[in-house]
Amino acid sequence: MKSSKIVVAGLVGGIMFFFLGWLFYGILLMDFMMASTGSASGVQKEMPDFIPLIAGNLTWGIFYSVIFGQFANIRNASDGAKLGAIMGFFISLSYDLIMYGTTNIMMFNMLVTDVIVTIIMSTITGAVIGKLLGRKPEHIIKD
């Protein structure tokens, strides 16, 4: 697989993660998430620092794209969605359980919600990345 295809799919995936995160966490679940924080105070920023936020989402997209393109041979939306859901589940569950067990940042209901939302986001983004990795270059397609 060409590395340029992986990079492009990863960047698009990172953009997907960013906007899906904004939709779920910034709009749909904002009040719920704020009400479900643990006893730790002062950990939420009033306004996000967008440079690391965007960089983190792009990194996440490129990570998925590298796994899909180099190791899992994902070439379609269906397989991308499946692997995205699996990766989203294990990544979010492991991270959230560790954070729940070692900090006072979240209540258990936030942990469960975050895992579900991450699975949804990873499924959608995985489908997009899988579709992009399977696209044939325009100049190769014959009539």
Contact map, one row per residue, 1 for C-alpha under 8 A:
11101100000000000000000000000000000000000000000000000000000000000000110000000000000000000000000000000000000000000000000000000000000000000000000
11111100000000000000000000000000000000000000000000000000000000000000000000000000000000000000000000000000000000000000000000000000000000000000000
11111110000000000000000000000000000000000000000000000000000000000000000000000000000000000000000000000000000000000000000000000000000000000000000
01111111000000000000000000000000000000000000000000000000000000000000000000000000000000000000000000000000000000000000000000000000000000000000000
11111111100000000000000000000000000000000000000000000000000000000000000000000000000000000000000000000000000000000000000000000000000110000000000
11111111110000000000000000000000000000000000000000000000000001001100100000000000000000000000000000000000000000000000000000000000000010000000000
00111111111000000000000000000000000000000000000000000000000001001000000000000000000000000000000000000000000000000000000000000000000000000000000
00011111111100000000000000000000000000000000000000000000000000000000000000000000000000000000000000000000000000000000000000000000000000000000000
00001111111110000000000000000000000000000000000000000000000011001000000000000000000000000000000000000000000000000000000000000001100110000000000
00000111111111000000000000000000000000000000000000000000011111111100000000000000000000000000000000000000000000000000000000000000100000000000000
00000011111111100000000000000000000000000000000000000000010011000000000000000000000000000000000000000000000000000000000000000000000000000000000
00000001111111110000000000000000000000000000000000000000000010000000000000000000000000000000000000000000000000000000000000000000100000000000000
00000000111111111000000000000000000000000000000000000000010111011000000000000000000000000000000000000000000000000000000000001101100000000000000
00000000011111111100000000000000000000000000000000000100111111000000000000000000000000000000000000000000000000000000000000000000000000000000000
00000000001111111110000000000000000000000000000000000000110010000000000000000000000000000000000000000000000000000000000000000000000000000000000
00000000000111111111000000000000000000000000000000000000000010000000000000000000000000000000000000000000000000000000000000001000000000000000000
00000000000011111111100000000000000000000000000000000000110110000000000000000000000000000000000000000000000000000000000011001000000000000000000
00000000000001111111110000000000000000000000000000000100110000000000000000000000000000000000000000000000000000000000000000000000000000000000000
00000000000000111111111000000000000000000000000000000000000000000000000000000000000000000000000000000000000000000000000000000000000000000000000
00000000000000011111111100000000000000000000000000000000000000000000000000000000000000000000000000000000000000000000000010000000000000000000000
00000000000000001111111111000000000000000000000000000000000000000000000000000000000000000000000000000000000000000000000010000000000000000000000
00000000000000000111111111100000000000000000000000000000000000000000000000000000000000000000000000000000000000000000000000000000000000000000000
00000000000000000011111111110000000000000000000000000000000000000000000000000000000000000000000000000000000000000000000000000000000000000000000
00000000000000000001111111111100000000000000000000000000000000000000000000000000000000000000000000000000000000000000100000000000000000000000000
00000000000000000000111111111100100000000000000000000000000000000000000000000000000000000000000000000000000000000000000000000000000000000000000
00000000000000000000111111111100000000000000000000000000000000000000000000000000000000000000000000000000000000000000000000000000000000000000000
00000000000000000000011111111100000000000000000000000000000000000000000000000000000000000000000000000000000000000000000000000000000000000000000
00000000000000000000001111111100000000000000000000000000000000000000000000000000000000000000000000000000000000000000000000000000000000000000000
00000000000000000000000111111111100000000000000000000000000000000000000000000000000000000000000000000000000000000000000000000000000000000000000
00000000000000000000000111111111110000000000000000000000000000000000000000000000000000000000000000000000000000000000000000000000000000000000000
00000000000000000000000000001111111000000000000000000000000000000000000000000000000000000000000000000000000000000000000000000000000000000000000
00000000000000000000000000001111111100000000000000000000000000000000000000000000000000000000000000000000000000000000000000000000000000000000000
00000000000000000000000010001111111110000000000000000000000000000000000000000000000000000000000000000000000001000000000000000000000000000000000
00000000000000000000000000000111111110000000000000000000000000000000000000000000000000000000000000000000000000000000000000000000000000000000000
00000000000000000000000000000011111110000000000000000000000000000000000000000000000000000000000000000000000000000000000000000000000000000000000
00000000000000000000000000000001111111000000000000000000000000000000000000000000000000000000000000000000011011000000000000000000000000000000000
00000000000000000000000000000000111111110000000000000000000000000000000000000000000000000000000000000001111001000000000000000000000000000000000
00000000000000000000000000000000000111110000000000000000000000000000000000000000000000000000000000000001111000000000000000000000000000000000000
00000000000000000000000000000000000011111000000000000000000000000000000000000000000000000000000000000001110000000000000000000000000000000000000
00000000000000000000000000000000000011111110000000000000000000000000000000000000000000000000000000000011100000000000000000000000000000000000000
00000000000000000000000000000000000000111111000000000000000000000000000000000000000000000000000000000000000000000000000000000000000000000000000
00000000000000000000000000000000000000011111100000000000000000000000000000000000000000000000000000000000000000000000000000000000000000000000000
00000000000000000000000000000000000000011111100000000000000000000000000000000000000000000000000000000000100000000000000000000000000000000000000
00000000000000000000000000000000000000001111110000000000000000000000000000000000000000000000000000000000000000000000000000000000000000000000000
00000000000000000000000000000000000000000111111100000000000000000000000000000000000000000000000000000000000000000000000000000000000000000000000
00000000000000000000000000000000000000000001111100000000000000000000000000000000000000000000000000000000000000000000000000000000000000000000000
00000000000000000000000000000000000000000000111110000000000000000000000000000000000000000000000000000000000000000000000000000000000000000000000
00000000000000000000000000000000000000000000111111001000000000000000000000000000000000000000000000000000000000000000000000000000000000000000000
00000000000000000000000000000000000000000000001111111000000000000000000000000000000000000000000000000000000000000000000000000000000000000000000
00000000000000000000000000000000000000000000000111111100000000000000000000000000000000000000000000000000000000000000000000000000000000000000000
00000000000000000000000000000000000000000000000011111110000000000000000000000000000000000000000000000000000000000000000000000000000000000000000
00000000000000000000000000000000000000000000000011111111000000000000000000000000000000000000000000000000000000000000000000000000000000000000000
00000000000000000000000000000000000000000000000111111111100000000000000000000000000000000000000000000000000000000000000000000000000000000000000
00000000000001000100000000000000000000000000000001111111110000000000000000000000000000000000000000000000000000000000000000000000000000000000000
00000000000000000000000000000000000000000000000000111111111000000000000000000000000000000000000000000000000000000000000000000000000000000000000
00000000000000000000000000000000000000000000000000011111111100000000000000000000000000000000000000000000000000000000000000000000000000000000000
00000000000001101100000000000000000000000000000000001111111110000000000000000000000000000000000000000000000000000000000000000000000000000000000
00000000011011101100000000000000000000000000000000000111111111000000000000000000000000000000000000000000000000000000000000000000000000000000000
00000000010001000000000000000000000000000000000000000011111111100000000000000000000000000000000000000000000000000000000000000000000000000000000
00000000010011001000000000000000000000000000000000000001111111110000000000000000000000000000000000000000000000000000000000000000000000000000000
00000000111111111000000000000000000000000000000000000000111111111000000000000000000000000000000000000000000000000000000000001000000000000000000
00000110111011000000000000000000000000000000000000000000011111111100000000000000000000000000000000000000000000000000000000000000000000000000000
00000000010000000000000000000000000000000000000000000000001111111110000000000000000000000000000000000000000000000000000000000000000000000000000
00000000010010000000000000000000000000000000000000000000000111111111000000000000000100000000000000000000000000000000000000000100100000000000000
00000110110010000000000000000000000000000000000000000000000011111111100000000000000000000000000000000000000000000000000000000000100000000000000
00000100010000000000000000000000000000000000000000000000000001111111111000000000000000000000000000000000000000000000000000000000000000000000000
00000000000000000000000000000000000000000000000000000000000000111111111100000000000000000000000000000000000000000000000000000000000000000000000
00000000000000000000000000000000000000000000000000000000000000011111111111000001000000000000000000000000000000000000000000000000110000000000000
10000100000000000000000000000000000000000000000000000000000000001111111111100000000000000000000000000000000000000000000000000000000010000000000
10000000000000000000000000000000000000000000000000000000000000000111111110000000000000000000000000000000000000000000000000000000000000000000000
00000000000000000000000000000000000000000000000000000000000000000111111110000000000000000000000000000000000000000000000000000000000000000000000
00000000000000000000000000000000000000000000000000000000000000000011111111000000000000000000000000000000000000000000000000000000000000000000000
00000000000000000000000000000000000000000000000000000000000000000001111111100000000000000000000000000000000000000000000000000000000000000000000
00000000000000000000000000000000000000000000000000000000000000000001100111110011000000000000000000000000000000000000000000000000010011000000000
00000000000000000000000000000000000000000000000000000000000000000000100011111011000000000000000000000000000000000000000000000000011111100000000
00000000000000000000000000000000000000000000000000000000000000000000000001111111000000000000000000000000000000000000000000000010011111000000000
00000000000000000000000000000000000000000000000000000000000000000000000000111111100000000000000000000000000000000000000000000111111000000000000
00000000000000000000000000000000000000000000000000000000000000000000000000011111110000000000000000000000000000000000000000000010010000000000000
00000000000000000000000000000000000000000000000000000000000000000000000001111111111000000000000000000000000000000000000000000010010000000000000
00000000000000000000000000000000000000000000000000000000000000000001000001111111111100000000000000000000000000000000000000100111111000000000000
00000000000000000000000000000000000000000000000000000000000000000000000000001111111110000000000000000000000000000000000001111111010000000000000
00000000000000000000000000000000000000000000000000000000000000000000000000000111111111000000000000000000000000000000000000100110000000000000000
00000000000000000000000000000000000000000000000000000000000000000000000000000011111111100000000000000000000000000000000000100100000000000000000
00000000000000000000000000000000000000000000000000000000000000010000000000000001111111110000000000000000000000000000001001111110000000000000000
00000000000000000000000000000000000000000000000000000000000000000000000000000000111111111000000000000000000000000000001101100100000000000000000
00000000000000000000000000000000000000000000000000000000000000000000000000000000011111111100000000000000000000000000001000000000000000000000000
00000000000000000000000000000000000000000000000000000000000000000000000000000000001111111110000000000000000000000000001001000000000000000000000
00000000000000000000000000000000000000000000000000000000000000000000000000000000000111111111000000000000000000000010011011100000000000000000000
00000000000000000000000000000000000000000000000000000000000000000000000000000000000011111111100000000000000000000011011000000000000000000000000
00000000000000000000000000000000000000000000000000000000000000000000000000000000000001111111110000000000000000000000000000000000000000000000000
00000000000000000000000000000000000000000000000000000000000000000000000000000000000000111111111000000000000000000000000000000000000000000000000
00000000000000000000000000000000000000000000000000000000000000000000000000000000000000011111111100000000000000000110010000000000000000000000000
00000000000000000000000000000000000000000000000000000000000000000000000000000000000000001111111110000000000000100010000000000000000000000000000
00000000000000000000000000000000000000000000000000000000000000000000000000000000000000000111111111000000000000000000000000000000000000000000000
00000000000000000000000000000000000000000000000000000000000000000000000000000000000000000011111111100000000000000000000000000000000000000000000
00000000000000000000000000000000000000000000000000000000000000000000000000000000000000000001111111110000000000100110000000000000000000000000000
00000000000000000000000000000000000000000000000000000000000000000000000000000000000000000000111111111000000000100000000000000000000000000000000
00000000000000000000000000000000000000000000000000000000000000000000000000000000000000000000011111111100000000000000000000000000000000000000000
00000000000000000000000000000000000000000000000000000000000000000000000000000000000000000000001111111111110000000000000000000000000000000000000
00000000000000000000000000000000000000000000000000000000000000000000000000000000000000000000000111111111111100100000000000000000000000000000000
00000000000000000000000000000000000000000000000000000000000000000000000000000000000000000000000011111110000000000000000000000000000000000000000
00000000000000000000000000000000000000000000000000000000000000000000000000000000000000000000000001111111000000000000000000000000000000000000000
00000000000000000000000000000000000000010000000000000000000000000000000000000000000000000000000000111111110000000000000000000000000000000000000
00000000000000000000000000000000000011110000000000000000000000000000000000000000000000000000000000110111111000000000000000000000000000000000000
00000000000000000000000000000000000011110010000000000000000000000000000000000000000000000000000000110011111000000000000000000000000000000000000
00000000000000000000000000000000000111100000000000000000000000000000000000000000000000000000000000110011111101100000000000000000000000000000000
00000000000000000000000000000000000111000000000000000000000000000000000000000000000000000000000000010001111111100000000000000000000000000000000
00000000000000000000000000000000000000000000000000000000000000000000000000000000000000000000000000010000011111110000000000000000000000000000000
00000000000000000000000000000000000100000000000000000000000000000000000000000000000000000000000000000000001111111000000000000000000000000000000
00000000000000000000000000000000100110000000000000000000000000000000000000000000000000000000000000000000011111111100000000000000000000000000000
00000000000000000000000000000000000000000000000000000000000000000000000000000000000000000000100110010000011111111110000000000000000000000000000
00000000000000000000000000000000000000000000000000000000000000000000000000000000000000000000000000000000000111111111000000000000000000000000000
00000000000000000000000000000000000000000000000000000000000000000000000000000000000000000000000000000000000011111111100000000000000000000000000
00000000000000000000000000000000000000000000000000000000000000000000000000000000000000000001000100000000000001111111110000000000000000000000000
00000000000000000000000000000000000000000000000000000000000000000000000000000000000000011001100100000000000000111111111000000000000000000000000
00000000000000000000000000000000000000000000000000000000000000000000000000000000000000001000000000000000000000011111111100000000000000000000000
00000000000000000000000100000000000000000000000000000000000000000000000000000000000000000000000000000000000000001111111110000000000000000000000
00000000000000000000000000000000000000000000000000000000000000000000000000000000000000011001000000000000000000000111111111000000000000000000000
00000000000000000000000000000000000000000000000000000000000000000000000000000000000111111000000000000000000000000011111111100000000000000000000
00000000000000000000000000000000000000000000000000000000000000000000000000000000000010000000000000000000000000000001111111110000000000000000000
00000000000000001001100000000000000000000000000000000000000000000000000000000000000000010000000000000000000000000000111111111000000000000000000
00000000000000001000000000000000000000000000000000000000000000000000000000000000100110110000000000000000000000000000011111111100000000000000000
00000000000000000000000000000000000000000000000000000000000000000000000000000001111110010000000000000000000000000000001111111110000000000000000
00000000000000000000000000000000000000000000000000000000000000000000000000000000100100000000000000000000000000000000000111111111000000000000000
00000000000010011000000000000000000000000000000000000000000010000000000000000000100100000000000000000000000000000000000011111111100000000000000
00000000000010000000000000000000000000000000000000000000000000010000000000001001111110000000000000000000000000000000000001111111110000000000000
00000000000000000000000000000000000000000000000000000000000000000000000000011111110100000000000000000000000000000000000000111111111000000000000
00000000100010000000000000000000000000000000000000000000000000000000000000001001100000000000000000000000000000000000000000011111111100000000000
00000000110110000000000000000000000000000000000000000000000000011001000000001001000000000000000000000000000000000000000000001111111110000000000
00000000000000000000000000000000000000000000000000000000000000000001000001111111100000000000000000000000000000000000000000000111111111000000000
00000000000000000000000000000000000000000000000000000000000000000000000000111001000000000000000000000000000000000000000000000011111111100000000
00001000100000000000000000000000000000000000000000000000000000000000000000110000000000000000000000000000000000000000000000000001111111100000000
00001100100000000000000000000000000000000000000000000000000000000000100001110000000000000000000000000000000000000000000000000000111111100000000
00000000000000000000000000000000000000000000000000000000000000000000000001110000000000000000000000000000000000000000000000000000011111110000000
00000000000000000000000000000000000000000000000000000000000000000000000000100000000000000000000000000000000000000000000000000000001111111000000
00000000000000000000000000000000000000000000000000000000000000000000000000000000000000000000000000000000000000000000000000000000000001111101100
00000000000000000000000000000000000000000000000000000000000000000000000000000000000000000000000000000000000000000000000000000000000000111111100
00000000000000000000000000000000000000000000000000000000000000000000000000000000000000000000000000000000000000000000000000000000000000011111100
00000000000000000000000000000000000000000000000000000000000000000000000000000000000000000000000000000000000000000000000000000000000000001111110
00000000000000000000000000000000000000000000000000000000000000000000000000000000000000000000000000000000000000000000000000000000000000011111110
00000000000000000000000000000000000000000000000000000000000000000000000000000000000000000000000000000000000000000000000000000000000000011111111
00000000000000000000000000000000000000000000000000000000000000000000000000000000000000000000000000000000000000000000000000000000000000000011111
00000000000000000000000000000000000000000000000000000000000000000000000000000000000000000000000000000000000000000000000000000000000000000000111
